[in-house]
């Protein structure tokens, strides 16, 4: 079973979207091959829930991050090889010979281009295999053992196959005889078809490993350490949002006895950005990917839910408040099903009046806190909810993002502090923008 996050959560955190230049996916999409891109998309669709598998994948990324190797193939050249190998005709050597002789004759008679494409495909495939073999030799020489040792051994086994020993002395295919071309083509696309597929699949993996590791190294991300589910902890030091150029880092921890963070702060203080930073870190860590933090350890969870931007529904006739209620109900059903989850609620019930919002936020937060196998961050402008939770006692931590007033101008530190803040400066912002004067202005 893979780690679960629904569309609302993925949209809130801007996780997926290969056509969205600001998505987390696009940040890591620096792969070269089409197969590598498909593998990257699959990793984003299916984060892991096994701590050993997460740590194994993470160790591979870390290995390529330390070694800083460059992917040895270009996009266009690799596409030629992919197309050549995928268009093979299974059959015997005579069938291969007949096909090549036929297209060679057609080239002479009607200027058919298939023979030239075949020669190009064979030549580029041989060149690619030689480059890849040299790349693996260099990789193996960098250390006696690596997390990709099994891959290296498999590649060596394939290149040591007697049927492929001719690669050592392969000549420029443009200069060889048709008989030798027939032999090369038969071996590459028919006799060694499975071996070629294995090599190409490993190349796709290396493409992703190298690309993702390079992003993590360039952006100074860390690699989270996964622990078994029963540990029930998340500890993050130096957490920041991966898309910000000059981010402010923060620290946050959750344990079974402290599973709810109640977050307060004025508008624009950074509450939503912090929650998104946390959610993205949780998601990427379950993929084994580098995380925007200095250090992170976590026990695996079953899924992640966020409620940051909940729209109303004209189609179903839902008000914003009712859409919020339905969202909380959906999350509550998953929590009630004994799932181990991370849940982010930004400004619960802002679509209703203050009294109902107070009562509902207090009741929902208190009820969620009893599910100690789940971790929650709940933000609110209603500081009275925080005060009431403090009086009740329980598994809460209270955090706020402060505002520093410099005259009539608010300045935001974006640095988490323990406690509850009563910062409210909406009217200051309105006055600074001169809204009242604009409304009253007369010609």
Secondary structure, 3 states (H helix, E strand, C coil): CCCEECHHHHHHHCCCCCCCCCCHHHHHCCCCCHHHHHHHHHHHHCCCCCHHHHHHHHHHHHHHHHHCCCCCCCHHHHHHHHHHHHCCCCCCHHHHHHHHHHHHHHHHHHCCCHHHHHHHHHHHHHHHHHHHHHHHHHHHHCCCCCCCHHHHHHHHHHHCCHHHHHHHHCCCHHHCCHHHHHHHHHHHHHHCHHHHHHHHHHHHHHHHHHHHHHHHHHCCCEECEEECHHHCCEEEEEECCCCCCCCCCEEEEEECCECEEEEEECCCCCHHHHHHHHHHHHHHHHHCCEECCCEEEEECCCEEEEECCCCCECCCCECHHHHHHHHHHHHHHHHHCCCCEEEEEECCCCCCCHHHHHHHHHHHHHHHHCCCCCEEEEECCCHHHHHHHHHHCCCEEEEEEEEEEECCEEEEEEEEEECCCCCCCHHHHHHHCCHHHHHHCCC
